[in-house]
Amino acid sequence: MTRGDDEWWARVVHEFHAHVREESGFLTAYEDLVARSEDDSVRFLIGLILDDEHRHHDLFTSMAGASVGEAAFPGPPSVPPETASALLGPTASFLAAEREESKKLAALRRDLKGAGDSLWPLMVELMEIDTAKHVRILEFLRERLAREVT
């Protein structure tokens, strides 16, 4: 991990720690809402958010700890050229599959517009968002692996 100038670094460290503190309150509020709700759909939907927020909180906690040397956090991939070369093929296959999945999910969501007041279109839309995230991760990985090969 490389540090920028001291002012920039202090701002980043502060933001990581502030996010952890602020998000703790949101987690508690979401958990309270789930506990108080009698509606299965509300509990389900808020539960989806809560799962993401817990993951975000854990990531920010790890980054905050790493920013002050209290915890380890992985840096970008740094593998030998042979390993990078061997990983590029599967990465490209996964990337192609995720892009194809994105197209299928978009078509399915369009088809589900006739599903009335169902949660299905929303769930498929959320899967599209997750798939876009997977594509971004794989693009990042492919770019870093390609650097190691050349």
Order of alpha helices (4+ residues) and beta strands (2+ residues): alpha-alpha-alpha-alpha
